[in-house]
Amino acid sequence: MSNLLIRNIRTLVQAEITRRPFVKGLDMASVPMLHNAYLLIENERIAAFGPMVECPERADEVLDATGRLVLPSWCDSHTHIVFAATREEEFVDRIRGLSYEEIAERGGGILNSARKLQAAGDDELFEGAWGRLQEVIGLGTGAIEIKSGYGLTLESELKMLRVVRRLKEKSPIPVKATFLGAHAVPFEFKTRREEYISLVINEMLPRVAGEGLADYCDVFCDQGFFTPEETDRILKAGWKWGLKPKIHANELGLTGGVQVGVANHAISVDHLEYTSEAEIEVLKNSDTMPTLLPGCAFFLGIPFAPARQMMDAGLPVVLASDYNPGSCPSGNMPFVLSLACAKMKMLPEEAVNAATLNGARAMELEADYGTLAVGKIANVFITRPMMSLAGLPYSFGSKVVEAVVLRGKRY
């Protein structure tokens, strides 16, 4: 039995004695913390924590965290890290004044990524995604969800999800896979939408489920993409194949995505840059997790989701990166926290809850990840020296993660 002792921790964050499945409303502002603490890990799991006066004397390996914070790893529940190429030319187009929708109408956006991915080989896609996965692990991410959706043909969607399966098999952190065949309508189906929806429902879903390639089924329910009615049909078909819904909703307008997600018992509804009282009321009567992606709002120059309004109404909030080549080419979760605090007026404690425990809940991983409860998997990170939890979002753009521990081993 091997063990690791982290000692002299300035602040141990999310040191949970009574387990919580997630946090919401006013409770979002409260994070259990222990100062001048130790954390003991045995056989990949958290074995004990407490004040330094009770610290064990010996361990197989000891890390000193003097002046530093120790947190559970980020749980990033919304990414698209399997892609063939970047889209910086569209970044320049937006600087010149074109909108996200205008770029998409010209064959850019998701369709641009789809063309490039369809031409890419499996190994090329895997190597690119593996590099991105290593990058985000170094930034503190310890659990992640990855979507398909840049294939938009049967074979290319399967190719993407098989790459995600390879990532799952090799990854030191848990990976959840999401089928997003309904990400956009391919150009060749522009006048035959119904045929494409039929392809997703009758050909893609059975193959994806038959090979066990996905945990969830996603749809981009928004203006210019899929309607609530189309989304409802696809999500219901996904349920029949055992794939729970997680959907893109209300990134570009008040389009009914939240309502259709809740009606289909979605695990989460993601984006929500456009959210009114009606959406908040629907979410209050559900178990669906509202997931906010401030990196996307920042990069596209669109409104930030009303996190403060949601929490004040009693809702939980999740923060995720949306790492993708078009609307958020970054998986930097510390920067996501900085945006949440500076632009959405979330307190540092609220942002940490949203990016750890609530993020785990949005991937159904809260039993083993998201807090430092005894018995959970020991995916944690140690910060550089800092005075308080506020130092994390305050230090935007700086390297705040000094060391990463995954399953009880220094990574």
Protein Blocks (a to p, Z undefined) as FASTA:
>chain_A
ZZdddehifbaghiafbdcfbdchjllmpccddehiadddeehiafbdcdfklgcfbdfb
dcdfehiacddddddfbdcfbcfbdckkmmmmmmnopafklmmmnopajllmmmmmmmpc
fklmmmmmmmmmmmmmmnopabdcddehinopaklmmmmmmmmmmmmmmpmbdcddddff
blbccfklmmmmmmmmmmmmmmmmmmmmmnopafbdcddddehiacfklmmmmmmmmmmn
opacdddehklbcehlmmmmmmnopabdchjlpccfklmmmmmmccbdcdddfklmmmno
pacddfklmmmnopacdddekiafklogcfbfklmmmmmmmmnopafklmmmmmmmmmmm
mnopmmmgoiacehiacddddddddfblklmmmmgoiafbfbdceehiaZZ
